[in-house]
């Protein structure tokens, strides 16, 4: 049986970090015009804050550490997460709520944070290792964040 929310989600494929910020701009206009439909639990501002938070973790470090066993089991899946669409429902072990950076935030503040994070990632390669996948190339960092944005932003529709 198909999930009604899944069938309504947008199919997205971002080719650049600019594609993310352009899509978010269109979603913000739809929200201002009262034409934004939220298929999941998070607001546009919350999604933008979450995406920005995860980009920034590559530069500033994640607030949690994961056991070496989790890292060793996940690393063979690295290319899957970097180059293929992410599936909804993933949860990080031992993290309340299953993920980080989900605090409520206004749309305007979330978008500004995301724009700053995307600009930072465009111009710099994170010096830190990915919290699970280890050392990544600049294109891999960008790809994983584009896949992450596709997942979350697919739960918002302009009607």
C-alpha positions in Angstrom: 0.0 0.0 0.0 1.4 3.4 -1.0 1.8 6.2 1.6 -0.4 9.1 0.6 2.2 11.7 1.7 4.9 9.9 -0.4 2.8 10.1 -3.5 2.4 13.9 -3.0 6.0 14.7 -2.4 7.9 16.6 -5.1 10.6 14.9 -7.0 13.7 17.0 -6.8 17.2 16.8 -8.2 19.6 19.6 -7.4 22.7 20.0 -9.5 24.2 22.8 -7.5 23.9 24.5 -4.1 22.4 27.5 -6.0 19.5 25.2 -7.0 18.7 24.7 -3.3 18.6 28.4 -2.5 16.6 29.1 -5.7 14.0 26.5 -4.7 13.8 27.8 -1.1 13.2 31.3 -2.5 10.2 30.0 -4.6 8.9 28.1 -1.5 9.1 31.3 0.6 7.1 33.2 -2.1 4.5 30.5 -2.0 4.4 30.7 1.8 3.9 34.5 1.6 1.0 34.0 -0.9 -0.5 31.3 1.4 0.1 28.7 -1.3 2.6 26.5 0.4 1.5 23.0 1.4 3.5 21.2 4.2 3.3 17.4 3.8 5.5 16.7 6.8 6.0 18.0 10.3 8.5 20.7 9.7 8.0 24.3 8.5 10.1 25.8 5.7 12.1 27.8 8.3 12.8 24.7 10.3 13.9 22.7 7.2 16.3 25.5 6.2 17.7 25.7 9.7 18.2 22.0 9.7 19.9 21.9 6.3 22.1 24.9 7.3 23.0 23.2 10.6 24.2 20.0 8.9 26.3 22.0 6.3 27.9 23.9 9.2 28.7 20.7 11.1 31.1 19.9 8.3 33.1 23.0 9.3 32.4 23.3 13.0 31.9 19.7 14.1 28.8 17.8 15.1 27.5 18.1 18.7 27.4 14.3 19.0 29.9 11.5 18.5 29.1 8.1 17.1 30.6 4.8 18.0 33.2 3.4 15.7 31.0 0.4 14.9 28.2 2.7 13.5 30.9 4.4 11.3 32.4 1.1 10.1 28.9 -0.3 9.2 27.9 2.9 7.4 31.1 3.7 5.4 30.4 1.1 2.8 27.1 2.9 2.1 28.9 6.2 1.5 28.4 6.4 -2.3 24.7 5.5 -1.9 24.2 8.6 0.3 26.3 10.9 -1.7 25.0 10.1 -5.2 21.5 8.7 -4.7 18.3 10.1 -3.3 17.9 9.8 0.4 14.9 8.0 1.7 12.6 9.5 4.4 12.5 8.0 7.9 16.2 7.7 8.6 17.2 8.3 12.2 20.5 8.7 13.9 21.0 6.2 16.7 21.2 7.7 20.3 19.9 11.1 19.1 16.7 12.4 20.6 14.2 12.9 17.8 16.5 11.0 15.4 18.3 14.0 14.1 19.9 17.4 15.0 19.2 21.1 14.2 15.4 20.9 14.2 14.6 23.8 16.5 11.8 26.0 15.3 13.0 29.1 13.4 11.3 31.7 11.3 11.3 31.3 7.5 13.4 34.4 7.0 16.0 33.4 9.6 16.1 29.8 8.3 16.6 31.0 4.7 19.4 33.4 5.7 21.2 30.7 7.6 20.9 28.3 4.7 22.1 30.9 2.2 25.2 31.6 4.4 25.9 27.9 4.8 25.6 27.2 1.1 27.9 30.1 0.2 30.4 28.8 2.8 30.3 25.3 1.3 30.6 26.7 -2.3 33.7 28.6 -1.4 35.4 26.3 1.1 35.9 22.6 1.6 35.2 21.5 5.2 38.5 20.7 6.9 36.8 18.2 9.2 36.0 14.6 8.3 32.4 13.7 7.8 31.0 12.5 11.1 30.3 9.0 9.7 31.8 8.8 6.2 35.3 10.2 7.0 37.3 12.3 4.6 35.2 13.6 1.7 36.2 15.6 -1.5 34.6 19.0 -2.0 32.2 17.6 -4.6 31.2 14.8 -2.3 30.4 17.3 0.5 28.2 19.3 -1.9 26.5 16.2 -3.3 25.6 14.8 0.1 24.0 18.2 1.1 22.1 18.4 -2.2 20.7 14.9 -1.6 19.8 15.9 2.0 18.0 19.1 0.7 16.1 17.1 -1.9 14.8 14.8 0.8 13.5 17.5 3.1 12.3 20.1 0.6 10.3 17.4 -1.2 7.8 17.6 1.7 6.8 21.1 0.7 4.6 21.9 -2.3 3.6 25.1 -4.0 -0.2 24.9 -4.7 
